[in-house]
Amino acid sequence: MDANLLKYMAFVKTEKYGSFTKAAEMLPYFQSGISRMIANPEK
């Protein structure tokens, strides 16, 4: 899967659930990975 698509999916899940931890539970990542994915597109 495209890395950019994964970043946007992480962002959408974080917005939907309101937390990095919940988004990480829904995706195959740790909370820190979700945080980094979302921080990257902000740059």
N, C-alpha and C positions, 0 to 999 in steps of 0.2 A: 504494500500500500504506500502511496505517496506520503512523504514526511510532512509536507504542508497540510495535507488532508488530516493527518493524525493530530497536528497542532490545532487545527480548527475544531476537530471533534472534541479534543480536550477542553478547549475554550467553551464550546457549547454545553458540554456536560457540566462544567464548573458553574456556568451561569444557571443552568437548569436546577442543579442540586444545591447551589449556594455554598459549596465548600470544595476545596482541593481534595480532601480526604474522601468524600462521597464520590467525586468524579473518578478518583483512582480506583475505588471499589468497582465502578462500572466498566472501567477500561483496564487492560492488563499492564498497569503501571503502578509505581509507588507514588506517594503524595509528592515527594521531591521532584520526580520526573514530570509530573503534571505542572508543578510550579515553574520548572525550567522551560517547558514547552510553551507556556503562556507568556513568560517573560521574553522569550526570543522574538515573537512577532511584534512586540511593543517597541523594539529597537529600530 
